[in-house]
């Protein structure tokens, strides 16, 4: 008897005998993933997470997992004929993502809550739920690729404009073994929308979400003040010599590299936020060249290389310190299994604690993990 060929999800059995949990946000990407797998005959179970208060969410267009999004996900499941469940993760999301977001800003850092959500909610608790449902794997609508080498490898999406590898660097090897990303090979978002239209999905023309899901209109300070009353204590804006050049209404309103909205015009050359001092409530400003940084300390490293991180004293890689910037050549020098220092071959501006530094192969599309910047200067 010949061996059963692998199905499109990599299992040696028929699609009908393969259960896959699809994480459905209500957007077009995850909806297409669920619809496509259902059409291929898989035993699809759609799961949508209720992450925060519906009352607040309904007032914001384009928010992930708001009331309308849950309804949209349910409608897709009904259209394609598969089971759909809504799970209340509100408390988990607040504790694992929102609380740290507020504390990071108060500490003068610039957090990336979408990474923490993937790490601590979607790829942890939701993945555990998928296993409890006896699913063979969990699929998402992220634009990233999973390829098989000696083991499962993480690779950038084919469409560089949609690539989400920066936000998924903390995916562990064990999680990667269980996850599937059916959209990562598509050449453009237009292909995804075309598939949605072909399946007759109501979300085919739904706009993409732009902001952090729990931050209405990008107003970080308002969310932080709600989570941490009294967070917006006033303080001084000083130059690098300590001379007071202005005042502010809370360091939570500022990020490293910020130029606009400082309220200190008329001082000559443009000034940028180069450092935040939570302990003194001071915002330090300086010229653009003061933002340049070459050495970046990292912790909480997730390493996805074939050999252990400590197996060699340095790794010549490319790194990305912001989601919107291309990977740049760098040298990674491990200190421990979870700590390292990155030396950029060319300095970067605006590097801040709380951001991620993601590792890429010098050539090709492979992602080697990454770490958290814990002191930007």
RODO-2510 file (C-alpha; in nm, 4 decimals, decimal comma):
residues 377
     n   res          X          Y          Z
     1     x     0,0000     0,0000     0,0000
     2     x     0,1379     0,3372    -0,1004
     3     x     0,1941     0,6012     0,1645
     4     x    -0,0815     0,8619     0,1926
     5     x     0,0388     1,1839     0,0206
     6     x     0,0625     1,4960     0,2320
     7     x    -0,2323     1,7333     0,2147
     8     x    -0,1879     2,1101     0,1717
     9     x    -0,1345     2,1528     0,5481
    10     x     0,1367     1,8876     0,5568
    11     x    -0,0513     1,5918     0,7054
    12     x    -0,0609     1,2402     0,5617
    13     x    -0,4396     1,2104     0,5645
    14     x    -0,7419     1,3423     0,3828
    15     x    -0,8466     1,7036     0,4461
    16     x    -1,1785     1,5826     0,5893
    17     x    -0,9839     1,3940     0,8558
    18     x    -0,7690     1,7001     0,9397
    19     x    -0,9081     1,9427     1,1945
    20     x    -0,7743     2,2982     1,1793
    21     x    -0,8615     2,5828     1,4132
    22     x    -0,8563     2,9174     1,2319
    23     x    -0,7970     3,2315     1,4392
    24     x    -1,0586     3,4676     1,2931
    25     x    -1,0345     3,8406     1,3651
    26     x    -1,3271     3,9261     1,1396
    27     x    -1,0991     4,0815     0,8780
    28     x    -1,0555     3,9733     0,5187
    29     x    -0,7246     3,7882     0,5727
    30     x    -0,8305     3,5354     0,8347
    31     x    -1,1736     3,5035     0,6698
    32     x    -1,0096     3,3972     0,3419
    33     x    -0,7927     3,1445     0,5248
    34     x    -1,0981     2,9868     0,6875
    35     x    -1,3002     2,9895     0,3654
    36     x    -1,0181     2,8436     0,1587
    37     x    -0,9560     2,5585     0,4012
    38     x    -1,3280     2,4879     0,4262
    39     x    -1,3541     2,4751     0,0459
    40     x    -1,0619     2,2318     0,0359
    41     x    -1,2619     2,0028     0,2629
    42     x    -1,0838     2,0470     0,5955
    43     x    -1,2627     2,0129     0,9276
    44     x    -1,2513     2,3857     1,0063
    45     x    -1,3295     2,5378     1,3453
    46     x    -1,3282     2,9169     1,3516
    47     x    -1,2422     3,0930     1,6785
    48     x    -1,2722     3,4659     1,7448
    49     x    -1,1372     3,6252     2,0605
    50     x    -1,3256     3,8956     2,2446
    51     x    -1,0308     4,1002     2,3623
    52     x    -1,1752     4,4171     2,5100
    53     x    -1,4964     4,5997     2,5943
    54     x    -1,7455     4,5988     2,3090
    55     x    -1,8894     4,9380     2,4025
    56     x    -1,5557     5,1100     2,3495
    57     x    -1,4701     4,8986     2,0486
    58     x    -1,7928     4,9642     1,8617
    59     x    -1,7133     5,3353     1,8530
    60     x    -1,3932     5,2717     1,6604
    61     x    -1,3851     5,1751     1,2952
    62     x    -1,1300     4,9208     1,1835
    63     x    -1,0579     4,7752     1,5278
    64     x    -0,9623     4,4093     1,5511
    65     x    -1,2024     4,1844     1,7425
    66     x    -1,4610     4,4552     1,8097
    67     x    -1,8338     4,3840     1,8023
    68     x    -1,8703     4,4196     1,4265
    69     x    -1,5654     4,2008     1,3672
    70     x    -1,7143     3,9182     1,5714
    71     x    -2,0335     3,9416     1,3664
    72     x    -1,8345     3,9425     1,0417
    73     x    -1,6427     3,6303     1,1452
    74     x    -1,9670     3,4535     1,2373
    75     x    -2,1177     3,5483     0,9004
    76     x    -1,8196     3,4010     0,7135
    77     x    -1,8526     3,0761     0,9100
    78     x    -2,2230     3,0591     0,8274
    79     x    -2,1560     3,1278     0,4580
    80     x    -1,8909     2,8532     0,4349
    81     x    -2,0663     2,6090     0,6680
    82     x    -1,8181     2,5523     0,9501
    83     x    -1,8369     2,5873     1,3284
    84     x    -1,7486     2,9212     1,4879
    85     x    -1,6921     3,0099     1,8526
    86     x    -1,6312     3,3364     2,0383
    87     x    -1,4044     3,3119     2,3425
    88     x    -1,3887     3,5788     2,6130
    89     x    -1,0202     3,6663     2,6560
    90     x    -1,0821     4,0143     2,7921
    91     x    -0,9110     3,9624     3,1282
    92     x    -0,6194     3,7741     2,9729
    93     x    -0,5675     4,0446     2,7117
    94     x    -0,5783     4,3232     2,9687
    95     x    -0,3281     4,1529     3,1997
    96     x    -0,0915     4,0202     2,9323
    97     x    -0,0956     4,3107     2,6869
    98     x    -0,2684     4,6312     2,7973
    99     x    -0,1199     4,6554     3,1471
   100     x     0,2342     4,6097     3,0174
   101     x     0,1659     4,8611     2,7410
   102     x     0,0774     5,1257     3,0007
   103     x     0,3704     5,0400     3,2288
   104     x     0,6171     5,0485     2,9389
   105     x     0,5113     5,3984     2,8363
   106     x     0,5346     5,5155     3,1966
   107     x     0,8892     5,3780     3,2046
   108     x     0,9839     5,5810     2,8977
   109     x     0,9764     5,2868     2,6562
   110     x     0,7936     5,2487     2,3240
   111     x     0,6095     4,9144     2,3420
   112     x     0,4804     4,6998     2,0542
   113     x     0,1616     4,5430     2,1955
   114     x     0,0768     4,3507     1,8763
   115     x     0,3842     4,1313     1,9327
   116     x     0,2877     4,0644     2,2941
   117     x    -0,0651     3,9766     2,1838
   118     x     0,0656     3,7156     1,9392
   119     x     0,3143     3,5870     2,1957
   120     x     0,0976     3,5785     2,5082
   121     x    -0,2571     3,5380     2,3806
   122     x    -0,2983     3,4111     2,0241
   123     x    -0,0002     3,1758     2,0072
   124     x    -0,0238     3,0711     2,3707
   125     x    -0,3755     3,0513     2,5140
   126     x    -0,5582     3,0249     2,1816
   127     x    -0,3100     2,7674     2,0582
   128     x    -0,3682     2,5663     2,3760
   129     x    -0,7425     2,5858     2,3093
   130     x    -0,6842     2,4552     1,9576
   131     x    -0,5027     2,1548     2,1037
   132     x    -0,7893     2,1024     2,3494
   133     x    -1,0233     2,0887     2,0484
   134     x    -0,8056     1,8066     1,9086
   135     x    -0,7022     2,0180     1,6128
   136     x    -0,4079     1,9001     1,4055
   137     x    -0,2912     2,2588     1,3610
   138     x    -0,3919     2,6247     1,3935
   139     x    -0,4013     2,8602     1,0953
   140     x    -0,3942     3,2410     1,0909
   141     x    -0,4184     3,5157     0,8306
   142     x    -0,0720     3,6551     0,8979
   143     x     0,1502     3,7380     0,6026
   144     x     0,4492     3,5220     0,6811
   145     x     0,5699     3,1857     0,5565
   146     x     0,6411     2,8559     0,7265
   147     x     0,8810     2,6387     0,5299
   148     x     1,0196     2,2966     0,6075
   149     x     1,3946     2,2496     0,6392
   150     x     1,5449     2,0221     0,9025
   151     x     1,2464     2,1495     1,1018
   152     x     0,9806     2,4159     1,0489
   153     x     1,1385     2,7502     0,9573
   154     x     0,9969     3,1026     0,9666
   155     x     1,0315     3,3078     0,6470
   156     x     0,9223     3,6524     0,5332
   157     x     0,6093     3,6819     0,3208
   158     x     0,6427     3,6885    -0,0563
   159     x     0,4851     4,0355    -0,0590
   160     x     0,7374     4,2582     0,1191
   161     x     0,4730     4,5282     0,1611
   162     x     0,2548     4,2918     0,3668
   163     x     0,5285     4,1018     0,5507
   164     x     0,4508     4,0659     0,9233
   165     x     0,7683     3,8902     1,0351
   166     x     0,8597     4,1799     1,2668
   167     x     0,5441     4,1145     1,4696
   168     x     0,5934     3,7365     1,4824
   169     x     0,9610     3,7083     1,5795
   170     x     0,8769     3,5609     1,9209
   171     x     0,7010     3,2582     1,7685
   172     x     0,8838     2,9606     1,9187
   173     x     0,9992     2,6511     1,7324
   174     x     0,7356     2,4442     1,9145
   175     x     0,4584     2,6885     1,8155
   176     x     0,5863     2,7034     1,4585
   177     x     0,5556     2,3276     1,4350
   178     x     0,1801     2,3610     1,5032
   179     x     0,1005     2,6821     1,3121
   180     x     0,0113     2,7340     0,9466
   181     x     0,0102     3,0610     0,7463
   182     x    -0,1756     2,9986     0,4182
   183     x    -0,1481     3,3560     0,2866
   184     x     0,2279     3,4045     0,3161
   185     x     0,3001     3,3016    -0,0427
   186     x     0,0540     3,5426    -0,2080
   187     x     0,2024     3,8173    -0,4223
   188     x    -0,0325     4,0950    -0,3077
   189     x    -0,3300     4,1863    -0,0890
   190     x    -0,5315     4,2167    -0,4103
   191     x    -0,5079     3,8375    -0,4459
   192     x    -0,6541     3,7942    -0,0983
   193     x    -0,9468     4,0233    -0,1753
   194     x    -1,0045     3,8440    -0,5053
   195     x    -1,0283     3,5147    -0,3177
   196     x    -1,2729     3,6701    -0,0701
   197     x    -1,4908     3,7842    -0,3607
   198     x    -1,4756     3,4393    -0,5222
   199     x    -1,5941     3,2788    -0,1979
   200     x    -1,8741     3,5361    -0,1724
   201     x    -1,7546     3,6721     0,1615
   202     x    -1,9158     3,9889     0,2952
   203     x    -1,5744     4,1154     0,4136
   204     x    -1,4160     4,1168     0,0658
   205     x    -1,3945     4,4973     0,0596
   206     x    -1,3567     4,5540     0,4334
   207     x    -1,0788     4,8079     0,5105
   208     x    -0,7643     4,6913     0,6878
   209     x    -0,7240     4,7893     1,0524
   210     x    -0,4549     5,0549     1,0957
   211     x    -0,4112     5,1315     1,4641
   212     x    -0,3455     4,9221     1,7720
   213     x    -0,6823     4,7585     1,8352
   214     x    -0,7458     4,9031     2,1826
   215     x    -0,6140     5,2524     2,1052
   216     x    -0,8921     5,4620     1,9445
   217     x    -0,7644     5,7040     1,6806
   218     x    -0,4031     5,6420     1,7806
   219     x    -0,4416     5,8335     2,1083
   220     x    -0,2008     5,6354     2,3264
   221     x    -0,1957     5,8906     2,6055
   222     x    -0,5718     5,8725     2,6618
   223     x    -0,5589     5,4939     2,6987
   224     x    -0,2635     5,5089     2,9372
   225     x    -0,4307     5,7746     3,1525
   226     x    -0,7402     5,5540     3,1720
   227     x    -0,5318     5,2528     3,2769
   228     x    -0,2994     5,4539     3,5026
   229     x    -0,4797     5,7599     3,6453
   230     x    -0,2370     6,0432     3,7141
   231     x     0,0131     5,9163     3,4571
   232     x     0,0324     6,2506     3,2778
   233     x     0,2327     6,4371     3,5418
   234     x     0,3953     6,7530     3,4040
   235     x     0,7710     6,8010     3,3792
   236     x     1,0546     6,9800     3,2036
   237     x     1,1883     6,9600     2,8520
   238     x     1,5665     7,0054     2,8660
   239     x     1,8507     7,0033     2,6165
   240     x     2,1511     6,7723     2,6461
   241     x     2,3264     7,0228     2,8718
   242     x     2,0357     7,0225     3,1160
   243     x     1,9073     7,3658     3,0182
   244     x     1,5306     7,3902     3,0494
   245     x     1,3803     7,4790     2,7109
   246     x     1,0134     7,4040     2,7775
   247     x     0,7595     7,2057     2,9756
   248     x     0,5340     6,9090     2,9054
   249     x     0,2168     6,7488     3,0379
   250     x     0,3526     6,3953     3,0802
   251     x     0,6286     6,1892     2,9184
   252     x     0,3621     5,9464     2,7950
   253     x     0,3012     6,1991     2,5153
   254     x     0,6550     6,1538     2,3763
   255     x     0,8598     5,8914     2,1947
   256     x     1,2270     5,8700     2,0979
   257     x     1,2873     6,0458     1,7665
   258     x     0,9805     6,2678     1,7923
   259     x     1,0189     6,6130     1,6382
   260     x     0,6699     6,7558     1,6000
   261     x     0,4499     6,8727     1,8833
   262     x     0,7304     6,9571     2,1273
   263     x     0,6196     7,3182     2,1713
   264     x     0,9764     7,4506     2,1756
   265     x     1,0040     7,6278     1,8421
   266     x     1,2327     7,9208     1,7789
   267     x     1,5468     7,7554     1,9196
   268     x     1,7390     7,7327     1,5923
   269     x     1,8018     7,3918     1,4374
   270     x     1,5253     7,1282     1,4712
   271     x     1,5307     6,9355     1,8007
   272     x     1,4257     6,5760     1,8556
   273     x     1,3416     6,3696     2,1615
   274     x     1,6628     6,1768     2,2286
   275     x     1,5899     6,0364     2,5753
   276     x     1,3127     6,0050     2,8310
   277     x     1,3795     6,0094     3,2067
   278     x     1,0740     5,8765     3,3927
   279     x     1,2429     5,9151     3,7325
   280     x     1,2850     6,2924     3,6840
   281     x     0,9884     6,3342     3,4461
   282     x     1,2281     6,4992     3,2012
   283     x     1,2147     6,4909     2,8210
   284     x     1,5652     6,5379     2,6796
   285     x     1,5952     6,6901     2,3327
   286     x     1,8891     6,7290     2,0973
   287     x     1,9944     6,7489     1,7316
   288     x     1,9189     6,4647     1,4913
   289     x     2,2747     6,3300     1,5097
   290     x     2,2207     6,2642     1,8803
   291     x     1,9652     5,9987     1,7832
   292     x     2,2176     5,7811     1,6001
   293     x     2,2925     5,4539     1,7729
   294     x     2,5119     5,1608     1,6741
   295     x     2,5022     4,9246     1,9749
   296     x     2,1724     4,7757     2,0940
   297     x     2,1373     4,5533     2,4033
   298     x     1,8684     4,2840     2,3811
   299     x     1,6943     4,0479     2,6205
   300     x     1,4117     3,7902     2,6022
   301     x     1,5655     3,6586     2,2807
   302     x     1,3752     3,3967     2,0831
   303     x     1,6303     3,2193     1,8640
   304     x     1,5152     3,0194     1,5596
   305     x     1,8506     2,9209     1,4143
   306     x     1,9430     2,5580     1,3449
   307     x     2,2431     2,5760     1,5802
   308     x     2,2130     2,7124     1,9373
   309     x     2,2610     3,0873     1,9806
   310     x     2,5672     3,0323     2,2011
   311     x     2,7317     2,7899     1,9572
   312     x     2,9401     3,0734     1,8109
   313     x     3,0634     3,4072     1,9494
   314     x     2,8998     3,6181     1,6825
   315     x     2,6448     3,5931     1,4047
   316     x     2,6508     3,8062     1,0905
   317     x     2,2858     3,8767     1,0159
   318     x     2,0480     4,1486     0,9105
   319     x     1,8255     4,3107     1,1714
   320     x     1,5147     4,5251     1,1711
   321     x     1,4578     4,7669     1,4620
   322     x     1,1258     4,9039     1,3383
   323     x     0,8501     4,7362     1,1410
   324     x     0,8604     5,0028     0,8702
   325     x     1,2361     4,9874     0,8096
   326     x     1,4201     4,7338     0,5919
   327     x     1,6624     4,4867     0,7533
   328     x     2,0151     4,6252     0,7933
   329     x     2,3488     4,4373     0,8237
   330     x     2,4587     4,3760     1,1819
   331     x     2,6640     4,1532     1,4094
   332     x     2,4845     3,9663     1,6874
   333     x     2,7023     3,8844     1,9897
   334     x     2,5351     3,6484     2,2404
   335     x     2,5771     3,7005     2,6136
   336     x     2,3472     3,4184     2,7232
   337     x     2,0752     3,2058     2,5662
   338     x     1,8343     3,4997     2,5971
   339     x     2,0611     3,8082     2,5974
   340     x     2,2857     3,9624     2,3346
   341     x     2,4277     4,2844     2,1965
   342     x     2,3682     4,3871     1,8368
   343     x     2,6243     4,6027     1,6581
   344     x     2,4791     4,7832     1,3560
   345     x     2,7227     4,8274     1,0683
   346     x     2,5500     5,1591     0,9937
   347     x     2,3923     5,3565     1,2799
   348     x     2,0142     5,3867     1,3109
   349     x     1,8079     5,6797     1,4405
   350     x     1,5246     5,6654     1,6904
   351     x     1,5963     5,3275     1,8506
   352     x     1,3946     5,2979     2,1713
   353     x     1,3647     5,0590     2,4619
   354     x     1,0507     4,8482     2,4333
   355     x     1,0842     4,7934     2,0598
   356     x     1,1813     4,4674     1,8948
   357     x     1,5011     4,3849     1,7085
   358     x     1,4303     4,1055     1,4614
   359     x     1,6981     3,8842     1,3043
   360     x     1,7093     3,7850     0,9363
   361     x     1,9415     3,5746     0,7230
   362     x     2,2121     3,7769     0,5428
   363     x     2,0631     3,6479     0,2159
   364     x     1,7210     3,5046     0,1531
   365     x     1,3950     3,5257     0,3453
   366     x     1,4538     3,3267     0,6643
   367     x     1,3743     3,4809     1,0036
   368     x     1,6062     3,3832     1,2901
   369     x     1,3923     3,5234     1,5721
   370     x     1,4728     3,8380     1,7631
   371     x     1,4774     4,0087     2,1003
   372     x     1,3488     4,3070     2,2952
   373     x     1,5493     4,6294     2,3154
   374     x     1,5780     4,7060     2,6827
   375     x     1,7911     5,0166     2,6822
   376     x     1,7908     5,2242     2,3675
   377     x     2,0911     5,4376     2,4516
***
